[in-house]
């Protein structure tokens, strides 16, 4: 059975705890946008304590295994809630994959690269673009702050976090009203986007009638839309 968006979201929920709010919102939106392309993903790492970071640093040095990081505790953006790692969900959610060439949604593009493009559009930078020590599952938002500044107590400005939220939830003004995009999921399947106006979500009527197997008719004289659902 195919995964629903709720199931996909639930698999990452614990790893999103502790991220700063705009990074958490961007990560959640990344999960939703990837799912809409037929690419379920999971966030495998979010906030990491200094102790957890030090344990990872020792791997491949004083402990068995390959080196996975060059950062000690307090020197990784994971330690400050501004970074995530991800992987692909395969086999209907029963397996996790780091196969960067996989094309599970069969659109002729590597799923991994599609997720990277979505993440960049949400304001993340990608570890795959680093010149040294490539980290392909890694996304982060530094907000122009070094880990030294984070250790000193610095944090992103309100303007910086607002800019990320504008990418997460694009808005436009229509007749002096602020309109936000709204993701719409019907029975676990992504439907066409709606809009959020003053707390109410508006969705194309034909989209909803099609999703629920109803017939829609339009009377151009009376400007009336009629939806009919046949009884089973």
Secondary structure, DSSP 8 states (H G I E B T S, - for coil): ----HHHHHHHHHHHHTTS-HHHHHHHHHHHHHHHHTT--EEEEE----HHHHHHHHHBTTTBSS----S--TTSSGGGGT-EEEEEEEETTTTEEE--TT--TT-SSS-HHHHHHHHHHHTT-EEGGG-SSS--TTEEE--TT--HHHHHTT----HHHHHHHHHHHT-EEEETTEEEEEE--EETTEE---EEEETTEEE--HHHHHHHTT-EEEEETTTTEEEEE----
